[in-house]
Amino acid sequence: MLTIVRFGAISRVTSIMFLVPGIAALIAWLLVDEVMPFNAWPGIGLADGGVLFVLYARGDVKKVGAESS
């Protein structure tokens, strides 16, 4: 992650952080048979979708407040 930060992709690093709770819940479910509430699955899916959106979004979006010349 530090390498990604060095290349200036802060949004990618922060978006990856949103995967940690979902992956931890999935590992706990698989390894120690922890019960996953049904309501948690859509939230994990929504977070995963948001991360995919950030990672694969087009880079030609104009910055807010940027002057056009």
C-alpha positions, 0 to 999 in steps of 0.5 A: 500500500505504501508503494501505491501511495508513493505513486499518488493513488491515494483514492485506490489505497483508501478504497482498498481499506473498505474491503478489510471488514468484509474479508475479515467476516468472510474468513471468520465465517469460513475458518471458525464457522462464525454466523454471518447475519443475512443483513451483512451480505448486501453491505459487504457487496455494496462496499465491494462494488464501491471499491470496484467503481473507484479502482476501475473508474475512468480517469478523465473526470474534471477536477472540481474548481479547476480552471479551464483554459 
